[in-house]
């Protein structure tokens, strides 16, 4: 049980960093450069981790890194960037309360991890929070923003499940570096084609990119995939509900707290991680070819 708590605490670093990243992206990065925003998040993080790991893919990990880079990096970062600018910080981060259900379904299909009742209950509570949040908004949220969030959830959930399925002896640091670098290169090429040169950024924008690349990407993804390697996917999915927590104070100041009733809903869900999510005797999935 202590081991479960330890790996859960490591994985929890990721959603906290991601929740703050919605606010940072919305406030300080240009809304009209989603390709560059995603590329400048992924590629520096990938290169940093690649320098630290000093390992290159071998064999099947060349194409696996490309697949994971497309799902977890290229598609996910682009769609999250779009959602962060088209939805309020509170809405965008609260929609991630659907991530446990999405990850459970992907793990069931790809890892044969059948969902347990307790994680399913937590996912249902998170879904209830999303419904309350949307119902309590003063105006209708952006449809394209909602679709971008849904696409990001679908892409990342499949990618996370595949990351767990394709566990590697190379270690989390190396495999995270590979997929971020592959995805970052794809985003860089697309950014040059669709948006031309990179957008000009003032000092706050540069600082925001540094936070996004180093903290919300390099550090957060290593922590997240470390958790996935040692814990059941359902448990890690519930930990993802902490994405909502750092957005609350920033959303309160900038968006008027339109939906206070939805906030407490995420906490019982994430509490169920420590109460039920990591039962003794649940073994982490080992590498599957």
N, C-alpha and C positions, 0 to 999 in steps of 0.2 A: 504493500500500500504506500509506503514511504517513497518507493521508486516511482510509482504512478504520480504522486504529488510533485516530485522533483521534475519529471519530464513535462508534466502539465504546466508547472511554473515557467519552464523554458519556452514552451509553445505559446504561452500567454503573452510573451513579449511582442509577438507578431501582431495580433489584432489590436493591441493598444497603440502600436506605432501606425498601423493602417488607419485606425479611426482618426488620429490626429492628421494623417496625410490628406484626408478629404478636405479638412479646413485649410491646410497649407496650400493645396492645389487650387481650391476655390478662390482663395484670397490673393495669392501672390503669383500664380502662373497664368500665362495668356490663354484665354478661352479659344482663340482661333488657331491654335497650333497643337492639336491633339497628337499628331504623329511625332512631332519633335518633343512634346512633353513626355510621351511614352518612351521614345528612344533615349532621351537624356536621363531618364530614370533607370532604364534597364542596362544600357551598355556600360556606363561607368561602374555600376555595381558588379556586373559580370566580370569586367576586367580586373577590378579590385580583388574579387574572390579567386579569380584565375591566378593572379600573381601570388596570392597567399597559399593556394593549394598546390601549385606547380605540377599539375597533372593534366594530361589531355585524354579525351575519350579513346577507348579502344573497342574494336569489334562492333557489336550491336549498339554500343552507346553513342556512336556517331548519329545514327538515325533516331535513336531514342531521345537524344538531346535535342534534335531538331523538332521532334513531335512535342516534347514537353516545353520547348522554347516557344513554339507556336501557341500552345494552349495556355500555359501559365504565365507567359511573358508578353508576347506580341498581342494576342487577342485580349487578354485580361487587362493589361496596362492601358491599352488604347480605349477600351470600353469603360474602364473605371475613370479615366481622365474625362471622357465625354460626360459620364454620369455626374461627376463632381462639379461640372460647370453648368449642367442643365437642371440639376436638382439642388434643393437646399442641403446644407451639410447634415442636418438632422435626418432628412428623408433618405439621402444616399447611404448614410451609415446604418440607419435602422433597417433598410432593406436587406442588409447583410445578415439580419437575424434569420433569413431564409437559408443561410448557408448550411446549417446542420442537416436540414432535410435533404438538400441537394447532395451533400457529401455522403450521407447515409445511403441514398439511392445509388450513387455511383459506386460506393464500396460494396454494396450488395450485388450489383451487376458484375463488377470487375474483380472483386476480391473474395466474393462469397461470404462477406461479413453480414450476417443477418442482424437487422436492427433489434435492440432490446427495448423493452417497454419504457424504462426510465429515460434513455436518450430520445425516444420517440415523444415522450411527454414533454421533455425540454424543447424539442423542435416545435411541437404544437404551441407551447407558450410563446416562443419566439414569433411564430406565425400570427398569433393573436395580437402581439405587440405591433406588428406591421399593419394589420388591419385597423387597429385603433389609431395608429399614427396617420394613416391615409384618410380615415374618416374624420379626423379632427383638424385637417388642414383647411385654411381659409379659402384657398383656391385649388384648382385641379393641377396636379403635378405634370411636368412635361412627359408626354407619351414617349418621345424619343429617349429621354433620360431613363424612364422606367425600363424600356426595351434594352438600353445599354447595360443597365444593372442586371437584368435577367440574363443577358448574354454573358456578362462577366462571371456571374454565378455558375452558369452551365459550363463554360469553358474551364474555369478554375477547378470545379468539382471533379470533372473527368480527369483533368491534369494531375490533381493531387492524388486521386486514386491510382492512376498509372505510376506516379512517382513512388508510391508505396509498393505497388506490384513489382516494379523494376528496381528493387533495392540493390545497391551495388557495394562491393567491397572497397571501392574507391573512396567511399565516405560521403557524408552529406555536403561538406564544403565543396568538394570537387563537382559533384553532380549538380549542385545549385549553380555553381559558376558556369558550367557548360550550358545549361538551359537559359540562363540569363544572357550569356554572350550570344548564343544562337538567336534568341528572340530579339536581342538588342540590335544585332546586325540586320535582321529583317526589317525592323522598325526604322533603322537609319536609312536603308535604301528606299523604303516607302516614303519617309519624310522628305528626302531629296527629290523624289519624283512628284509628290503631291503638294508639297509646301515650299519647295525651293530651299533657300538658306535658312539657318536657325534664326528664331526671333530674337530681337535685342532684349536684354534683361538688365534691370537696375540691380543694385546691391541686394534688396530684399528678395528679388527673384532668384538670384544666384544662391543666396542662403537657403531659399526654399528648395531649390534643386539639390543642394548638398544634403539637406535633411531627407528628401525623398529618395535619393540614390543610396546614401550610406546607411541611414537608420531604418527607413520604411521599406527598403528593398534588400540590401546586402545582409544587414543584421536580422531583419524580420524574417526573411525567407530561410536563412540558415536555422533560426529558432523554430520556425514552423515545420520544416521538413525533418528536423531532429525529433520534434514531437510526433510527427506522423510515423517515423521509423520505430518508435518505441511504444506507441499507444494505439488502441483501436481507432479507426477513422471516425466512428461515432463520437468518441470522447473528444478528439481534436476538433471536430465540427462544432461541438457545444462550446468549447473554449473560444471559438471564433466569435461568439456573441459579445465578447469584450470589445469588439470593434466599436460598439456603440458608446462606450463609457467616456473616452476622452473628447468626443464630439459634443457632449452635453453642455459644458461651460461655454465653449465657443459658440455653439448654436444658440444658447440662451441670450448671449450678448447681441448677436447679429441678426437673429431671426425671430425674436419675440416670443420664443417658447410656445408655439402654437399648439403643440400636442403633448402636454405634460402627462396625460393619462397613459401614453404608450411607454414611457420610460421605465417604470418599475417592472415591466413584463420581461425585459431581457435578463434582469438579475436572477429571478428564480430559475431561469433556464441555465444560466452559467453556474449557479449554485449546485445544480444537479450534477455537474461534472465532478465536483468533489464528493458529493453525497453518494452518487450511484455510478458515474461514468466509468471509473476505472476499477472494476471489481477484481479482487484477487483471482488468479487463475486464468485471466484473459491474456493470452499470449499475443505479442505483436506479430503481424504477418511478416514472414521472412521473404526473401527474394523469390519471385516466381518467374520463370522464363516466359 
